[in-house]
Amino acid sequence: MNATLLANGTVVTMNPSREVLRADVLIENDVIAGVGRNVSGPLRSPSVSSGVRTLDVSGCYVLPGFVQTHVHLCQTLFKGQAEGVVLADWLNRIWALEAAHDSDSMRASAALGCHELLRGGTTCVLDMGSVHHTDQVFEAVRASGIRAFSGKAMMDAGDRVPPGLKETAEESMSEALRLHARWHGAEGGRLNYAFAPRFLESCSEGLLRSVAEKAGEMGLLVHSHASETADELADCKSRHGLTPVGYLESLGLARPNLALAHCVHLEDDDFKILAHSGVKVTHCPSCNLKLSSGIADVGRLVREGAAVSLGADGAPCNNNLDMFHEMRTAALLQSLKNGSGYPWAALFLEAATLGGAKALGISDVVGSVEPGKKADLIVIDVSQEHAFCGAGCDPATRIVFSARSSDVRHVFVDGRQVVAAGQIQQGLHAGSSSREVTSNAAGALERLLARCA
């Protein structure tokens, strides 16, 4: 049995009382065994206490790892490859690059993304892959140690979809079911499968109805995009007489197991549907700004009762996979859009932790620092000048508005330390360093671009 004591930290628990405690946290194997002063657990008896490794985390916050509910690990190689364009033109470029992936470049892309995510304190992701090579995404996330839900992108329609990414509905579902059988519940439940119909313009009605039916039967998450741009809203209303959210509801997809990215351009009924159906909205503020898509009205979503979490989206429409950036940007935007008289920092710290876990249906497993939950924990050093805060400073304010991803010192997933003193402890293979992962990514991108030439 392995045990680690995180001693002398300030624990931002995210528990039901939202307690902030000067306390120790005891990790035993893969779970949190205790939180408090002189904390005890099965390994803390005098006869075996010498076997407990102690990390002094004085001057640090200990909190649940960040949960990002919308990323595209298949795109991490493509940072800087589609700059200065709106979504429609961005997709043309990125889809061509995705179609050029082979198994090596896909794995390199996912590994690169996992390293960035872990070093920035993200311990769990909901990922949407590309159409092909999804096994390689799972292999990379398995090796990295991150917790992940992932699924192949499902695309059987759309005039702009390149031939290399288009498939029939039958092919798409068959491959999704194969991947589910291979990966769902793997690594002791750390890896799971989610259906990922990409978005309405690339999916036929038949495929979407099939996903709704299968996901309901199998109890799986569904991960998609909707209402990202004004053009998408207008196009859907022209084709179907409904908004994207309304159309998803008409197909039986608007259920609590649906995680829906963006939701920027919503009409009055959409807010009601999202709240009453239990759909989980993933807010991606940096991406929405970078692609000039707009600013989602998260304040109204929350007032209506909708569930909101956060994601960085794909690296090339953000150029970061950094939850600190997303929390800060989201809080600043909503202060502008909805007024400053609301605790936006607290809202988005919760969206980044417990809210993400709720969106994935795993809040009984992760998302707060409580005994019995999985030890998915991060330690943030707030002793540096930029994070200085006087007596009585609210931890959420300090984390959201002052802290940086470079302040993350230690990261644990399933009780296993994957980042120590800011450095990745495991990677694509045993002993793989961040330098090796970035070098491998650079070579893979060079070969991929040559295939596109």
HUSUL-V567922 format. One line per field, one symbol per residue. ss: DSSP state (H for helix, E for strand, - for the rest). phi: phi as a letter, one per 20 degrees, with the letter a starting at -180 (. if undefined). psi: psi as a letter, one per 20 degrees, with the letter a starting at -180 (. if undefined). A space follows every 50 residues. Layout:
ss = ???
phi = ???
psi = ???
This chain:
ss = --EEEEEEEEEE-------EEEEEEEEE--EEEEEE------------HH H-EEEE---EEEEE-EEEEEEEHHHHHH--------HHHHHHHHHHHHH- --HHHHHHHHHHHHHHHHH--EEEEEEE-----HHHHHHHHHHH--EEEE E-EE--------HHH---HHHHHHHHHHHHHHH--HHHH-EEEEEEE--H HH--HHHHHHHHHHHHHH--EEEEEE---HHHHHHHHHHH---HHHHHHH -------EEEEE-----HHHHHHHHHH--EEEE-HHHHHH-------HHH HHHH--EEEE--EEHHH-----HHHHHHHHHHHHHHHH-----HHHHHHH HH-HHHHHH--------------E--EEEEE---HHH-------HHHHHH H---HHHEEEEEE--EEEEE--EE---------HHHHHHHHHHHHHHHHH HH-
phi = .dbcdedmedeeflfgelfdcebdcddcldceeacqelfcageefgfcff eefddedgmcedbfffdedaccffdffegmebemceggfffgfffffgfe gdfffffffffgfffffffenedbcdddfefdmfgfffffffffnfebdb affdbcbofeffgfdebegffffffffffgffdfnflmnfdbdcfcffaf fdcfgffffffgfffffemdfccbdalfcffffffffffcmcfgffffff enefcfeeddfnledddgffgfffffengeedecffffffelepcfefgf gfffofecccbemfgfdbmbcdfffffffffffffffdneebfffffeff gfcffffffemcfedcobebgnefedccddedefgfdgbfgnffgfffff edfcffefecccclmefdcclndfebbfbgnfeffffffffffffgffff fef
psi = pqqpooqkroonhkrhilqoqorqpppodjrohqpaqlqqahjjqhhjhi ipppookqjqpprqqqopjornhiihijpjimqkqrgghgggghhhgghi qahghghgghgggggggghjjpipqoqoaahrkhhhghgghghhiqpqpr qqppojrphipqhiiqrrhggghghghghghhipjrlkihprqpqmpfrh ijprhggghggggghghikqqppaqqlhrhhgggghhggijqrgghghgh jjinrijpooqelgnqrghgggghghijqopopmggghghjkhaoqmhgh gghijqppaqqibqhijgjqlohgggggggggghhghjqikqmhggghgg hiehhggghikkiigrirnqpirqmnqqppokirgijpprpjpphggggg ihrrhiipgqpppkipoippkippiqbhrpjprhghghghggghgghghh hi.
